[in-house]
Amino acid sequence: MNLDSKFSALQLALINDQGILYACACPVHVSLQINNLRKLFDYQKECMNVDISPEDSVQMQVHRRIAEVTKQAHQLMEQCLEEVLDMEGWDKTKLEMPSGLRKRIEEN
């Protein structure tokens, strides 16, 4: 089982940096949750790779279920981030916050 990703770790870091620079936390919070979901998914994959005895098949089912739901949540959060960036008008190639939004934040 693999996790499909629309955003690379570097792209998420760029989004996070923009949020910190311009005090806009919404895309950053979504980005951080994506990172956390990736860590949870990787952890579950590690657990499933451990040699589990037949008596522990319930444990394997537990790890598989957590991984499946994490994968679904990851897809939803990436879609959400993509939509938020579109709605706010981010430059998708540079992953820069639009100047109008930066100016509005700087004025507050």
Secondary structure, DSSP 8 states (H G I E B T S, - for coil): -----SS-HHHHHHHHHHHHHHT--HHHHHHHHHHHHHHHHHHHHHHHHS---GGGHHHHHHHHHHHHHHHHHHHHHHHHHHHHHHHHT-BTTTTB--HHHHHHHHH-
